[in-house]
């Protein structure tokens, strides 16, 4: 049951972890985002010749360094990435969950596809090679809740281990629902975020069939994702994971945690208009609910981390929705779209983007929207085009995540401030 506003608890962010195309820890990813270094590349490996658009943003990491061989063979790539990001977040938080805390600690993970690599490999064996034998752990590796289950087992947590699948807003929903549990006193600790590993042939061909993938920039493939630019042509698929440690504020203070920031609002609303076409009304409703839950006015938001996929429909609709919510303030509101450098991690994008926005806020930087080459009359706001802005005064940030199926989720975070 939701507590009254006077009794609701503040929620601190005490640790973050990132495994992404632009960096295998949060600091490295932030530096790349500030510099505008794109990880989007033309693919050249096995199977790439079958792709009409052989373009992606891949994580470069030797996972065998972090898992014993028998364990590794039981984990799909999505779970490997999720566990690595979660371990980083807990290490930064300097958090060891004690025995008496385990029932009041939970795991909340968003993923649009779950164990896609295992599923794809199984189909290739079964139908492509006509094999009647699959890996014995196929079900356990491909099931959608594998990452949350393994993380709970690794940490010995007996609180909820929940998985959210709302397509590209999955990790925003996971973080928002975790925030509610801690805010309302049901939990004291939550590890929340998202993981996605969609870079296998079957998934990429399926996305090609939707005709939403970016065409390859003929001069610079790294510049193929162009959010809000008139010559944008679509999104670029990516893999990765990002996790946050959320704690009751007073608990974090008592144990002397270094508080990175505070999660203060979450809004979710559904379009109910079309399975793929975005809706101004639905996106605006989610932003308004996030402001309401954060007890913020529109003027309290210093910048927005946009969903900003680079598709013609999304960027124009998101621009219109921001205008509807912020009115005349929209013209002066800096908006960043970091998918221009790290690609679209589908269900994990929102978690990565929230981490980047949080850390950029702490550093006083507005992240750039790269490859914004041509002005578009339908996208006429301040998108921090092509270069970061340094020495910015940012105290409160909104992060948007919108999805096929119409589930729109918005998070609001602010720089940590003392109690009172």
N, C-alpha and C positions, 0 to 999 in steps of 0.2 A: 504494500500500500504506500502511495506517495505521501511523504511528510509535508506538513505545512511549510511555507516558505521560511518562516522564522526558525523552524527546526531542521531544515535541510542542511547538509554538511557541505563544506567546500571540498573540492577534489583537486589534489595536487598531482602534477606530472613529475615524477622523480627519476625516470630513466627512459631512454629511447634506444632503439636498435634498428639498424638498416642493413639490408643486403640488397643491392640494387645495381642497375646498369651503370650508374654514375658514381658508385662507390660502395665498398663493402663495410663501411661504418658510417655513422651519421655525420661526423665531421668531414670526411672525404666527400660524401654526397653533397653536403652543403657548399663546400668550396667549389665543386663542379657546377652546381646550380647557379651560384653567384657569378662565376666566370662564363657561364653560358656554354660550357663544353658538352656537346651532344654525344650521347652514346649510341645513337641510331646508326646502323650500318647495313650495307648490302650483304646478304647472306651468300655463302659460297660452299657450305658443307653438303653432306649427303642429303638428297631430297630437295635441295634448293632449286634444282632445275625443273621441278614439277610445280613450283610456285609462280604464279603470274606476277606477284609483287614480292620478290625475295628480300624483304626488309624487316628488321626487328631491332630491339634493344636487349642485349643479352647480359646476364650476370657472369662475370669472369671470376670464378672462385674454384679452388680445389676442395670439394666437400670432403674428400677422403681424409683430409688432415684433421677433421673435427669429429669424425665418427669411427668407431671400431667397425671392421669389415662386416661381421655378422649383423650388426644393427643397421648399417648402411643399406644392406640388401633388403631390409624390411620397410624402407622409407622411400616413398615417391619423392621426386625433386621438390614438389611444393612443400612437403613436410620438412625436408632438409633445410630449405630456406627459412621456413617459419621458426624452426628451433634455433637456428643460428641467430636470427634477429632477436628472438626472445631472450636468449642467453646474454646478448649484448646489453639489452635494456635492463636486465636484472643486475648485471655487473656494474653498469653506470649508477643504478639506484643504490648499490651496495646493500641489497636486500636479500636476506636469508629468511625464508618463511619458517617460523618456529612451529613445533608440533601443535601448540595450542591455537595457532593462527590458521591452520590449514583448512578448516571448515568455513572460514570467513574470507577465503581467497579464491578467486575464480579466473577462468580463462575464457576469453571472448575473441573469436577469430572469424574474419570475413574472407570468403573465397568464392569466386563465381563458378569455378570448374572443379576444385578439389584435385584428385590425383589423375590429371589428364594424361601424363606420360604413361602411366601404368595401363590406363584404359586403351590408349592409342596402340601401345605395344601388344596388348592382348588381342585387339582386333586384327593387327597385322599378322600375328601368329595364326589366329583362328581362320581368318578369311583369305589373307594374302598367301600364307605358307601352308594352309590347309592342315595345320597341326591340331591334334586333339588334346594337347597338354599345355596348360598355362602355368605360370608361376604359382606355387602353392599359396603365396601371400597376396595374390591379385586383389581379392576383395578387401583385405585389410589395408592395402596400399592405396587403392583407388577411392575408398569411401570418403565422403565429404568431410566427415568429422575427425579424420585421422590426425591432423595437425593438432587440434585442440586436445584430443585424447592423449597423444604422445607427450605433449607439453605438461599436462596434468600429472601423468605418470612420472615424468622426469623430475618434477618439483614436489611430488607427493601431495598435491592439493586435492581436497575432497569437496570443495565447493563446486559451483556449476562449471561445466566445461561445455560451452555452447558455440555452435557454428552458424553463421549467418550467410545466406546466399541470396543476395538481391542484385545480382549482376554487378555493374560497375560501382555501385554504392555500398557493396558488402562490408568493407572495412569501416566505413563511416558509421554504418548501422551498428556494427560490433562495438566500436568505441563509444558510441552514444548510449547503447544499452548498458555497457559496463559502467559508464559514468552515472547513469540513473541508479544502478544497484549500490554504488558507493555513496552517492549523494543521499540516498534514502535510508542509509544505515543497514542495508541487508548484507553488505560486504565491507571489509576494511581495505582490501587489496584486490586489484584486477590487472591482469596482463591482457592487453587488448590491442588488436591491430588486424593485419591482413597478410595473406600470402597467395601468390599465383604463379603458375608455371605453365603457360599456354603454348610455348614454342615447340610444338610437335606438329608433324605434317597434317594429321587429321583436323586438328583445331584450326590451324592456319588456313587450310583449304576451306573450312566452313566459314571463317570470317571473310575470306575472299568472295564467297558466294553472296554475301550481304552487300557487296559493293560499297563498303565504308572505309576501306584501307587506302592510305595515302599512296599516290603515285611517287615513283622515285625521282627526286630532283636530279636532272641530268648533269648539273654542274657539281653539286655537292650532296651526296646521299644523306649525310648527317643533318642536312637542313630540310628534310622531306616533310616533317611535321611543322605546320605553320599556323598555329592557333590565331584566330581573329584577323588573319591576313586575307585580302580578297582572293588571292590565288591559292588558298588552302584547298587541299584535295582529300583529306581524310586523316584517320588515326594510324599510329604505328604500334603494333603489338610489342609488349615487353613482359619480362618476368621479374620477380623479386618479392621481398617481404619487408615489412616495417612493423615494429611493436612498441607499445608504450606501457610503462608501469604507472597505474593510477592508484593513489592512496588517499585515505581520509586525511585531510589537511593537518589536523591536530596530531594524528599518529605520526605523520611524516616529520612534523616539528619536534615531537618528543624524542624521536630516535636520531635527530640531528641530520636528517636527510638534506641534500642539496636540491632545492625545489627549482625545477626548470621553468615552470609556468603553472597555470591553473586552467583547467577545462571548466567553462562556465555555462555553456549552452549547447543544445542539440535540438534540431527540428527535423521531422520526417513527414512527408506528405506524398500522396500517390496521384499520378496524372489522371488515371482512368479515362484516357482519351484514345491512345494508340499504343501498340506494343513496342514500336521503335521510335515513333516521332515525338520529340520533346514538347513539353507544354509550358508556356509562360506562366500560366496560372499555378500549375503544380510546383514549379521551381520557386516561384515567388512565395507560395504558401509555406514551403519548407524554410526559406530564409526568414520569413516573419515569425514562424514558430521558434526558430533558433534564437532570434532576438528577444522574443517574449520570455523564453525559458532562462535566458542569460540576464534578464532584467536590464537590457540595453536598449537605448534608442538608436535609430539609424546613424545618427551623428557620432556615436561612440565607436563605430567601426573605423579603424585606420587603414585597412587594406583588405582585399579579398584574394584568396587563392582560388582561382576559377577552376571549374571542371575542365573547360578549355581543351576539348579533344582534337580540334583541328578539322572537324567535319563541318560542311557548310550549314547544316541545320542546327547542330548544337550551339555553335558559337553565336549565331544570330539570335537564337531563342534565349540563351543565357544573358546576352547583352540586354535584351528587352526586359527580362525578368529582373535584372539588377536595377534597371531604370524604374520599373514599377515599384520596387520596394524602397529604393533610396531617393527617388524623385530628383530634385535639382542637385542633391548632394552627389549623385552618381557621376557627374561630369568631373568632379574633383577627387574621386576615390581611386587610388592606385589598384590595379588588378593584374595579377601574375598568373601565367599559365606555364607551369614547369614541364608539362608533358612534351613541350617542344624539345627538351633535351633528354628526358628519361623514357619517353614513350608512354604507352598506356598499359599499366599493369593490371587492367581490368579490376577485379575485386580488391586488389591490394593498393591501387592508386591512391585512394583517399587517405590511407594511413601514412604512406610515404609523403604525400603532399602536406599533411598536417604536421609531420615532424619537420619538414623543410621550412614551413611557415613559422612554426614555433621557434626554431633555432635562428632563422633570419630575423625574427622580431627581437630576440635577445641580443643579436649583433647590431641591430639598428640598420638593417639592409632591406630594401625592397627588391625581390627577386625579379629577374627579367623574363619577359616573354620573347623568346628568340625567334628569328626567321620571320618577323613581321615585316614583310617587304612592301605590301601595297595596301593603302587605305581602303576601307570598305564602308560604304555609307550605312550598312546595317550593323557595323561594329565600330562605333565612333566614340568609345570611352578611352580612358588612360590605361593602356595595357603594359606600361613600363617596357616599352619596346626596345629590345636588342641590347640593353645594357642595364646592369643593376644600379640602383641608387643608394649611395652610401650616406651614413649619418642621418638616416630617416628617423623620425619620431614615431615609433609604432608601439602601442600598448595593448591593442586588441585586434585580433585578426579573425576573419570568417573564412571557412574553408568549405567549398561546395563539392558535392558528389551527386551526379545524376546518372540514371541507368535505363537500359532497355527494360521494358516491363513497367517503367514509370515510377519506381521508388526513388524519390529524391531525399537526400539526407544532407544536413548542413551542421557543421560544428563551429563553435566559437571558443577561442582560447585567449587568454591574456597573460601578460607578464606577471610573474608571481609578486604579490605584495604582502606585507605583514598582516597578521590578524588585526581585525578592528576597523 
